[in-house]
Amino acid sequence: MLSSAPVFSSYSVNSISEAKSFYQEVLGLTVEESPAPMSVVQLHLTGGHNVLLYPKKDHVPATFTVLNFRVKDVEATVDALAAKGVVFEQYTGEIQTDAKGIMRGNGPTIAWFKDPAGNILSVIQE
């Protein structure tokens, strides 16, 4: 029934302007902002995929990873993003990360960080 329907993903943020700046200037993504009254941001991703970010007054950040970026070199990507001010999550429980925030040797090499709204994103080794 829906197998041929175009799809996209979406999640909320508390500030469209902060989201636009972060995804465009820090992460280097192509971002398109829709004018008021809609005021949403569309992220144009590799492979023709799009993610819609919408404002929500009572936004609560997701407690799970909402967007994963496959990269050739997680450590180099972490270093580059950290140089732009991105702070990587530190986990010490069941999931353990190193000083850079990278989990190694327990599944794929991956590092998690948050957008300005607190949503969890990751860079994961191809």
Buried (B, 14 or more C-beta within 10 A) or exposed (E): EEEEEEEEEEBBBBBBEEBBBBBBEBBEBEBEBEEEEEEBBBBEBEEEEBBBBBBEEEBEBBEEEBBBBEBEEBBEBBEBBBEEEBEBBEEEEEEEBBEBBBBBEEEBBBBBBBBBBEBBBBBBBE
